[in-house]
Amino acid sequence: MQFYNPVRYRSAHLRVFNMQGQQLWQAPLQKGTQELEIPAGQWASGLYLLQYEADGRVLQVEKVVRE
């Protein structure tokens, strides 16, 4: 996954949730990181939510379909 992660944030995380709201995975992001591999190989097909959080605030949520 590629995304924009400005250097100005002290702390940033990427989290993945299933549609039942269960967090399946999370990773801290280093300042300026713009690409991250998500280990979704064992996840079932379906809809997932990717949440980008920085400095304690949710800044973006995207729906992702795993086929």
Gaussian input, Z-matrix of N, CA and C with variables (Angstrom, degrees):
# hf/3-21g

backbone

0 1
 N
 C     1     B1
 C     2     B2     1     A1
 N     3     B3     2     A2     1     D1
 C     4     B4     3     A3     2     D2
 C     5     B5     4     A4     3     D3
 N     6     B6     5     A5     4     D4
 C     7     B7     6     A6     5     D5
 C     8     B8     7     A7     6     D6
 N     9     B9     8     A8     7     D7
 C    10    B10     9     A9     8     D8
 C    11    B11    10    A10     9     D9
 N    12    B12    11    A11    10    D10
 C    13    B13    12    A12    11    D11
 C    14    B14    13    A13    12    D12
 N    15    B15    14    A14    13    D13
 C    16    B16    15    A15    14    D14
 C    17    B17    16    A16    15    D15
 N    18    B18    17    A17    16    D16
 C    19    B19    18    A18    17    D17
 C    20    B20    19    A19    18    D18
 N    21    B21    20    A20    19    D19
 C    22    B22    21    A21    20    D20
 C    23    B23    22    A22    21    D21
 N    24    B24    23    A23    22    D22
 C    25    B25    24    A24    23    D23
 C    26    B26    25    A25    24    D24
 N    27    B27    26    A26    25    D25
 C    28    B28    27    A27    26    D26
 C    29    B29    28    A28    27    D27
 N    30    B30    29    A29    28    D28
 C    31    B31    30    A30    29    D29
 C    32    B32    31    A31    30    D30
 N    33    B33    32    A32    31    D31
 C    34    B34    33    A33    32    D32
 C    35    B35    34    A34    33    D33
 N    36    B36    35    A35    34    D34
 C    37    B37    36    A36    35    D35
 C    38    B38    37    A37    36    D36
 N    39    B39    38    A38    37    D37
 C    40    B40    39    A39    38    D38
 C    41    B41    40    A40    39    D39
 N    42    B42    41    A41    40    D40
 C    43    B43    42    A42    41    D41
 C    44    B44    43    A43    42    D42
 N    45    B45    44    A44    43    D43
 C    46    B46    45    A45    44    D44
 C    47    B47    46    A46    45    D45
 N    48    B48    47    A47    46    D46
 C    49    B49    48    A48    47    D47
 C    50    B50    49    A49    48    D48
 N    51    B51    50    A50    49    D49
 C    52    B52    51    A51    50    D50
 C    53    B53    52    A52    51    D51
 N    54    B54    53    A53    52    D52
 C    55    B55    54    A54    53    D53
 C    56    B56    55    A55    54    D54
 N    57    B57    56    A56    55    D55
 C    58    B58    57    A57    56    D56
 C    59    B59    58    A58    57    D57
 N    60    B60    59    A59    58    D58
 C    61    B61    60    A60    59    D59
 C    62    B62    61    A61    60    D60
 N    63    B63    62    A62    61    D61
 C    64    B64    63    A63    62    D62
 C    65    B65    64    A64    63    D63
 N    66    B66    65    A65    64    D64
 C    67    B67    66    A66    65    D65
 C    68    B68    67    A67    66    D66
 N    69    B69    68    A68    67    D67
 C    70    B70    69    A69    68    D68
 C    71    B71    70    A70    69    D69
 N    72    B72    71    A71    70    D70
 C    73    B73    72    A72    71    D71
 C    74    B74    73    A73    72    D72
 N    75    B75    74    A74    73    D73
 C    76    B76    75    A75    74    D74
 C    77    B77    76    A76    75    D75
 N    78    B78    77    A77    76    D76
 C    79    B79    78    A78    77    D77
 C    80    B80    79    A79    78    D78
 N    81    B81    80    A80    79    D79
 C    82    B82    81    A81    80    D80
 C    83    B83    82    A82    81    D81
 N    84    B84    83    A83    82    D82
 C    85    B85    84    A84    83    D83
 C    86    B86    85    A85    84    D84
 N    87    B87    86    A86    85    D85
 C    88    B88    87    A87    86    D86
 C    89    B89    88    A88    87    D87
 N    90    B90    89    A89    88    D88
 C    91    B91    90    A90    89    D89
 C    92    B92    91    A91    90    D90
 N    93    B93    92    A92    91    D91
 C    94    B94    93    A93    92    D92
 C    95    B95    94    A94    93    D93
 N    96    B96    95    A95    94    D94
 C    97    B97    96    A96    95    D95
 C    98    B98    97    A97    96    D96
 N    99    B99    98    A98    97    D97
 C   100   B100    99    A99    98    D98
 C   101   B101   100   A100    99    D99
 N   102   B102   101   A101   100   D100
 C   103   B103   102   A102   101   D101
 C   104   B104   103   A103   102   D102
 N   105   B105   104   A104   103   D103
 C   106   B106   105   A105   104   D104
 C   107   B107   106   A106   105   D105
 N   108   B108   107   A107   106   D106
 C   109   B109   108   A108   107   D107
 C   110   B110   109   A109   108   D108
 N   111   B111   110   A110   109   D109
 C   112   B112   111   A111   110   D110
 C   113   B113   112   A112   111   D111
 N   114   B114   113   A113   112   D112
 C   115   B115   114   A114   113   D113
 C   116   B116   115   A115   114   D114
 N   117   B117   116   A116   115   D115
 C   118   B118   117   A117   116   D116
 C   119   B119   118   A118   117   D117
 N   120   B120   119   A119   118   D118
 C   121   B121   120   A120   119   D119
 C   122   B122   121   A121   120   D120
 N   123   B123   122   A122   121   D121
 C   124   B124   123   A123   122   D122
 C   125   B125   124   A124   123   D123
 N   126   B126   125   A125   124   D124
 C   127   B127   126   A126   125   D125
 C   128   B128   127   A127   126   D126
 N   129   B129   128   A128   127   D127
 C   130   B130   129   A129   128   D128
 C   131   B131   130   A130   129   D129
 N   132   B132   131   A131   130   D130
 C   133   B133   132   A132   131   D131
 C   134   B134   133   A133   132   D132
 N   135   B135   134   A134   133   D133
 C   136   B136   135   A135   134   D134
 C   137   B137   136   A136   135   D135
 N   138   B138   137   A137   136   D136
 C   139   B139   138   A138   137   D137
 C   140   B140   139   A139   138   D138
 N   141   B141   140   A140   139   D139
 C   142   B142   141   A141   140   D140
 C   143   B143   142   A142   141   D141
 N   144   B144   143   A143   142   D142
 C   145   B145   144   A144   143   D143
 C   146   B146   145   A145   144   D144
 N   147   B147   146   A146   145   D145
 C   148   B148   147   A147   146   D146
 C   149   B149   148   A148   147   D147
 N   150   B150   149   A149   148   D148
 C   151   B151   150   A150   149   D149
 C   152   B152   151   A151   150   D150
 N   153   B153   152   A152   151   D151
 C   154   B154   153   A153   152   D152
 C   155   B155   154   A154   153   D153
 N   156   B156   155   A155   154   D154
 C   157   B157   156   A156   155   D155
 C   158   B158   157   A157   156   D156
 N   159   B159   158   A158   157   D157
 C   160   B160   159   A159   158   D158
 C   161   B161   160   A160   159   D159
 N   162   B162   161   A161   160   D160
 C   163   B163   162   A162   161   D161
 C   164   B164   163   A163   162   D162
 N   165   B165   164   A164   163   D163
 C   166   B166   165   A165   164   D164
 C   167   B167   166   A166   165   D165
 N   168   B168   167   A167   166   D166
 C   169   B169   168   A168   167   D167
 C   170   B170   169   A169   168   D168
 N   171   B171   170   A170   169   D169
 C   172   B172   171   A171   170   D170
 C   173   B173   172   A172   171   D171
 N   174   B174   173   A173   172   D172
 C   175   B175   174   A174   173   D173
 C   176   B176   175   A175   174   D174
 N   177   B177   176   A176   175   D175
 C   178   B178   177   A177   176   D176
 C   179   B179   178   A178   177   D177
 N   180   B180   179   A179   178   D178
 C   181   B181   180   A180   179   D179
 C   182   B182   181   A181   180   D180
 N   183   B183   182   A182   181   D181
 C   184   B184   183   A183   182   D182
 C   185   B185   184   A184   183   D183
 N   186   B186   185   A185   184   D184
 C   187   B187   186   A186   185   D185
 C   188   B188   187   A187   186   D186
 N   189   B189   188   A188   187   D187
 C   190   B190   189   A189   188   D188
 C   191   B191   190   A190   189   D189
 N   192   B192   191   A191   190   D190
 C   193   B193   192   A192   191   D191
 C   194   B194   193   A193   192   D192
 N   195   B195   194   A194   193   D193
 C   196   B196   195   A195   194   D194
 C   197   B197   196   A196   195   D195
 N   198   B198   197   A197   196   D196
 C   199   B199   198   A198   197   D197
 C   200   B200   199   A199   198   D198

   B1=1.4444
   B2=1.5156
   B3=1.3194
   B4=1.4511
   B5=1.5231
   B6=1.3269
   B7=1.4636
   B8=1.5157
   B9=1.3104
   B10=1.4566
   B11=1.5168
   B12=1.3307
   B13=1.4596
   B14=1.5270
   B15=1.3271
   B16=1.4612
   B17=1.5289
   B18=1.2989
   B19=1.4551
   B20=1.5299
   B21=1.3108
   B22=1.4675
   B23=1.5339
   B24=1.3259
   B25=1.4548
   B26=1.5199
   B27=1.3311
   B28=1.4653
   B29=1.5166
   B30=1.3261
   B31=1.4591
   B32=1.5252
   B33=1.3218
   B34=1.4688
   B35=1.5194
   B36=1.3376
   B37=1.4633
   B38=1.5158
   B39=1.3035
   B40=1.4434
   B41=1.5159
   B42=1.3331
   B43=1.4654
   B44=1.5220
   B45=1.3260
   B46=1.4552
   B47=1.5203
   B48=1.3330
   B49=1.4670
   B50=1.5216
   B51=1.3350
   B52=1.4615
   B53=1.5254
   B54=1.3085
   B55=1.4686
   B56=1.5230
   B57=1.3319
   B58=1.4644
   B59=1.5312
   B60=1.3375
   B61=1.4548
   B62=1.5159
   B63=1.3144
   B64=1.4566
   B65=1.5241
   B66=1.3276
   B67=1.4568
   B68=1.5198
   B69=1.3248
   B70=1.4579
   B71=1.5229
   B72=1.3208
   B73=1.4585
   B74=1.5137
   B75=1.3281
   B76=1.4605
   B77=1.5126
   B78=1.3108
   B79=1.4583
   B80=1.5190
   B81=1.3264
   B82=1.4622
   B83=1.5248
   B84=1.3099
   B85=1.4625
   B86=1.5189
   B87=1.3031
   B88=1.4580
   B89=1.5244
   B90=1.3042
   B91=1.4647
   B92=1.5172
   B93=1.3202
   B94=1.4493
   B95=1.5232
   B96=1.3365
   B97=1.4636
   B98=1.5199
   B99=1.3270
   B100=1.4520
   B101=1.5227
   B102=1.3257
   B103=1.4475
   B104=1.5208
   B105=1.3219
   B106=1.4567
   B107=1.5185
   B108=1.3049
   B109=1.4634
   B110=1.5255
   B111=1.3139
   B112=1.4674
   B113=1.5253
   B114=1.3361
   B115=1.4618
   B116=1.5345
   B117=1.3134
   B118=1.4673
   B119=1.5209
   B120=1.3172
   B121=1.4538
   B122=1.5156
   B123=1.3087
   B124=1.4620
   B125=1.5351
   B126=1.3140
   B127=1.4630
   B128=1.5217
   B129=1.3084
   B130=1.4695
   B131=1.5285
   B132=1.3191
   B133=1.4619
   B134=1.5218
   B135=1.3174
   B136=1.4572
   B137=1.5093
   B138=1.3209
   B139=1.4571
   B140=1.5259
   B141=1.3266
   B142=1.4605
   B143=1.5196
   B144=1.3287
   B145=1.4593
   B146=1.5213
   B147=1.3279
   B148=1.4525
   B149=1.5170
   B150=1.3139
   B151=1.4640
   B152=1.5241
   B153=1.3139
   B154=1.4575
   B155=1.5201
   B156=1.3314
   B157=1.4616
   B158=1.5196
   B159=1.3235
   B160=1.4611
   B161=1.5190
   B162=1.3144
   B163=1.4661
   B164=1.5282
   B165=1.3412
   B166=1.4558
   B167=1.5205
   B168=1.3326
   B169=1.4639
   B170=1.5208
   B171=1.3142
   B172=1.4611
   B173=1.5253
   B174=1.3273
   B175=1.4579
   B176=1.5144
   B177=1.3449
   B178=1.4506
   B179=1.5200
   B180=1.3283
   B181=1.4661
   B182=1.5240
   B183=1.3144
   B184=1.4588
   B185=1.5200
   B186=1.3159
   B187=1.4612
   B188=1.5257
   B189=1.3327
   B190=1.4563
   B191=1.5206
   B192=1.3188
   B193=1.4665
   B194=1.5202
   B195=1.3252
   B196=1.4588
   B197=1.5149
   B198=1.3121
   B199=1.4665
   B200=1.5027
   A1=108.40
   A2=116.40
   A3=121.28
   A4=109.10
   A5=116.44
   A6=121.44
   A7=108.93
   A8=115.93
   A9=122.71
   A10=108.49
   A11=117.69
   A12=122.89
   A13=108.31
   A14=117.35
   A15=120.25
   A16=112.61
   A17=116.05
   A18=122.64
   A19=111.30
   A20=118.09
   A21=120.51
   A22=114.20
   A23=118.91
   A24=120.47
   A25=110.64
   A26=116.00
   A27=120.59
   A28=111.28
   A29=116.13
   A30=120.88
   A31=108.96
   A32=116.57
   A33=120.65
   A34=109.55
   A35=115.99
   A36=122.34
   A37=109.81
   A38=115.13
   A39=121.88
   A40=106.70
   A41=116.59
   A42=121.96
   A43=109.10
   A44=115.93
   A45=121.84
   A46=108.55
   A47=115.37
   A48=122.24
   A49=109.35
   A50=115.90
   A51=119.03
   A52=107.79
   A53=117.88
   A54=120.89
   A55=113.11
   A56=117.81
   A57=121.18
   A58=110.81
   A59=116.59
   A60=121.14
   A61=114.55
   A62=117.73
   A63=121.31
   A64=109.93
   A65=115.85
   A66=119.33
   A67=108.34
   A68=116.78
   A69=122.27
   A70=112.66
   A71=115.95
   A72=119.64
   A73=109.42
   A74=115.91
   A75=121.03
   A76=109.20
   A77=115.80
   A78=121.04
   A79=109.20
   A80=116.59
   A81=119.26
   A82=108.42
   A83=116.01
   A84=121.53
   A85=109.25
   A86=115.98
   A87=120.70
   A88=108.83
   A89=116.88
   A90=120.75
   A91=110.52
   A92=115.96
   A93=122.05
   A94=115.12
   A95=118.58
   A96=121.11
   A97=109.70
   A98=117.21
   A99=120.41
   A100=112.85
   A101=117.61
   A102=120.29
   A103=108.71
   A104=116.33
   A105=121.30
   A106=109.12
   A107=116.51
   A108=120.96
   A109=108.27
   A110=115.60
   A111=121.68
   A112=107.92
   A113=118.15
   A114=121.63
   A115=112.03
   A116=116.55
   A117=121.73
   A118=113.03
   A119=117.59
   A120=121.52
   A121=115.38
   A122=118.29
   A123=122.06
   A124=113.10
   A125=117.29
   A126=120.55
   A127=110.56
   A128=115.66
   A129=121.56
   A130=110.16
   A131=115.76
   A132=120.41
   A133=108.57
   A134=116.15
   A135=119.27
   A136=112.42
   A137=114.92
   A138=123.40
   A139=109.92
   A140=116.20
   A141=123.04
   A142=109.26
   A143=115.96
   A144=121.51
   A145=109.14
   A146=116.43
   A147=122.18
   A148=107.49
   A149=115.86
   A150=121.47
   A151=109.62
   A152=116.01
   A153=122.59
   A154=107.49
   A155=115.78
   A156=122.30
   A157=109.10
   A158=116.92
   A159=120.95
   A160=109.40
   A161=115.23
   A162=122.61
   A163=112.15
   A164=116.14
   A165=121.50
   A166=115.68
   A167=117.99
   A168=121.34
   A169=110.17
   A170=116.23
   A171=120.68
   A172=107.13
   A173=116.15
   A174=121.10
   A175=113.23
   A176=116.80
   A177=119.00
   A178=109.34
   A179=116.19
   A180=123.45
   A181=107.22
   A182=115.89
   A183=121.46
   A184=109.93
   A185=116.28
   A186=121.89
   A187=107.99
   A188=115.92
   A189=121.50
   A190=108.80
   A191=116.37
   A192=121.36
   A193=108.41
   A194=115.65
   A195=120.39
   A196=107.26
   A197=116.13
   A198=120.77
   A199=111.35
   D1=137.92
   D2=176.11
   D3=-114.76
   D4=144.18
   D5=-177.10
   D6=-158.69
   D7=170.24
   D8=178.72
   D9=-98.09
   D10=122.29
   D11=-179.60
   D12=-131.96
   D13=91.91
   D14=-177.25
   D15=-61.41
   D16=152.73
   D17=-179.99
   D18=-69.52
   D19=-20.37
   D20=-172.88
   D21=-67.49
   D22=-17.57
   D23=-179.37
   D24=-81.48
   D25=133.89
   D26=178.74
   D27=-74.16
   D28=-36.21
   D29=-175.22
   D30=-142.52
   D31=126.63
   D32=178.51
   D33=-137.08
   D34=146.28
   D35=179.29
   D36=-137.91
   D37=151.50
   D38=169.47
   D39=-115.86
   D40=130.87
   D41=-178.46
   D42=-128.05
   D43=148.42
   D44=177.50
   D45=-123.18
   D46=131.15
   D47=179.94
   D48=-122.87
   D49=148.65
   D50=170.44
   D51=-85.38
   D52=177.86
   D53=-175.78
   D54=-74.93
   D55=-6.10
   D56=173.64
   D57=-91.38
   D58=0.94
   D59=177.77
   D60=87.60
   D61=6.20
   D62=179.29
   D63=-82.05
   D64=130.59
   D65=177.44
   D66=-76.88
   D67=124.44
   D68=-178.08
   D69=-98.08
   D70=-27.36
   D71=-173.60
   D72=-162.87
   D73=151.51
   D74=172.75
   D75=-152.36
   D76=154.65
   D77=176.71
   D78=-149.79
   D79=135.82
   D80=172.69
   D81=-72.68
   D82=148.51
   D83=-179.88
   D84=-111.18
   D85=130.03
   D86=174.60
   D87=-71.82
   D88=151.80
   D89=179.09
   D90=-54.75
   D91=129.75
   D92=177.05
   D93=83.74
   D94=-5.09
   D95=178.65
   D96=-60.23
   D97=133.40
   D98=-178.43
   D99=-126.45
   D100=2.44
   D101=179.92
   D102=-147.19
   D103=140.03
   D104=-177.68
   D105=-150.80
   D106=137.22
   D107=177.08
   D108=-94.02
   D109=127.94
   D110=-179.99
   D111=-101.59
   D112=123.68
   D113=-177.04
   D114=-78.85
   D115=76.00
   D116=-174.81
   D117=-99.66
   D118=11.30
   D119=-174.64
   D120=-57.80
   D121=-31.62
   D122=-177.24
   D123=-97.11
   D124=-1.59
   D125=-178.37
   D126=-77.32
   D127=147.64
   D128=178.31
   D129=-70.25
   D130=156.81
   D131=173.79
   D132=-62.06
   D133=143.23
   D134=178.65
   D135=151.78
   D136=-166.62
   D137=-176.10
   D138=-100.03
   D139=135.51
   D140=179.76
   D141=-132.43
   D142=157.51
   D143=177.35
   D144=-113.06
   D145=127.75
   D146=174.42
   D147=-103.71
   D148=126.24
   D149=-176.55
   D150=-117.09
   D151=125.06
   D152=176.31
   D153=-102.18
   D154=121.60
   D155=-177.06
   D156=-124.27
   D157=135.81
   D158=177.42
   D159=-139.49
   D160=135.25
   D161=-179.16
   D162=49.46
   D163=40.67
   D164=174.85
   D165=80.87
   D166=5.52
   D167=-179.82
   D168=-120.77
   D169=139.05
   D170=174.38
   D171=-78.45
   D172=119.91
   D173=-177.36
   D174=-102.98
   D175=-24.60
   D176=-177.63
   D177=-158.08
   D178=141.83
   D179=173.89
   D180=-132.32
   D181=130.01
   D182=179.59
   D183=-125.31
   D184=142.05
   D185=173.31
   D186=-87.62
   D187=136.33
   D188=179.39
   D189=-131.86
   D190=136.77
   D191=178.64
   D192=-105.18
   D193=127.18
   D194=172.83
   D195=-102.80
   D196=122.07
   D197=-177.48
   D198=-94.69

